[in-house]
Amino acid sequence: MTSLKNSVQLIGRLGNDPEVRTFDSGKKMATFSLATNETYYNNKGEKVTDTQWHNIVVWGKKSDIVESYLNKGSEIAMEGKLINRSYEKDGDKKYVTEINLNELYMLGRKD
């Protein structure tokens, strides 16, 4: 059961090309947004699609894979861990929720 603690599993499409940064220490980090869709019918019988956006953060060698093989529109399945953090910008405190990627599966066809 301990592997279920703070675990997030998503299937979706990248909303943008991954942005990769290399730090002075040599560590690499990639970030991208992931869109997940839920489709249902409302009371009027109309088909409604609800899209949720998630901020994904990838560290280390996995960021090399993300940089090489993923781009906007790529479909992936992923598992990760929720991270909540805050920072100050112009005197305002901002809150961010991100998902640190642990496992990645590339879906769809090869281009």
N, C-alpha and C positions, 0 to 999 in steps of 0.2 A: 504493500500500500504506500510505502514512502515514495515510490516513483510517481505516484499520482499527485503529490503535493506540488502546487504551483506549476501545473502543466497545462499548456495551451496547444491545441491541435487545430490547424486551419488548412483549408484548401481554397485557393483564390488565384487572382492574376495580379502581376506587378502593375502598379499605377505609374511608375516612372523607371527609367534606367537606374541601376544601382549606382550610388555615389560612394566611391572608395577613397579612403584617406589613409595615408601612411604616417605614423607618428615618428618623432625623433628616435624613440627607442627601437624602431623597426617593426612595431606591432601594426597590423592592418585592421581596419574596420570598414565595413560596408553597411550602408543604410538604404532602405527603399520602403515604399508604401505598398501595402497589399490590400486589394479589394475583395471582399467576400459578399456574395449575393444570396438573398433569401427571397423566394418567389411564393406568393400566396394570392388567394382571391378574396377581395373585400366583400362587404354585405351586399353590394350592388352587382356582384358577379364579375367585377373587373379584375384583370390580372395586375398585380402590383409587385414590383421588384424593389426590395429594400437593400441598399448597398451600405456596408460598414467598411471604414478605412482603418487600417492598423499600421503602426510604425514598427518596422522590423530592423533589428540591429544584428550584424554578423561579425564575429571576431575571428582572427587567425587564418588558418588554411582554408576554412570554409568561405572566407571573403574572396579568396583567389578563385574558387569555383563559381561563386556568384558573379564576380567580375567577368569571367571568361564565358559563361554559358547562359546567363540570364539577361533579359532586357525587357523593356516595357511590353506588357501583354503576355509575357511568359506565364504559363500555368504551373503552379507548384503545390505540393502538400508539404506541410512543415509542422514541427513540434518545437516548442520553446518554453520560455519561462517569462512570466509577467514581471516587469520592473517599473516601479513608480519613482519618479524623481522630481525635484523642483529646482528652480534657479531664479535669480532676480535679473530683470531687464528693465532699464529706465525707472527703477524704483518700484516696479510691480513684481510680485511673486508669481511665477508661471509654473504650472504643473504639467508634467508629461507622463504618459503611459506608453511604454515600449514593450516589445517582445524580443528577448534575446534568443536567437535561433540556435537550437541544439542539433536537430536533424532536418535534412532537406531531401525531398524527392521531386525530381523534375517530371512533370506530366505533359501530355500532349505529344505531338509528333516532332521529329527532328527536322530542322530547316537546313 
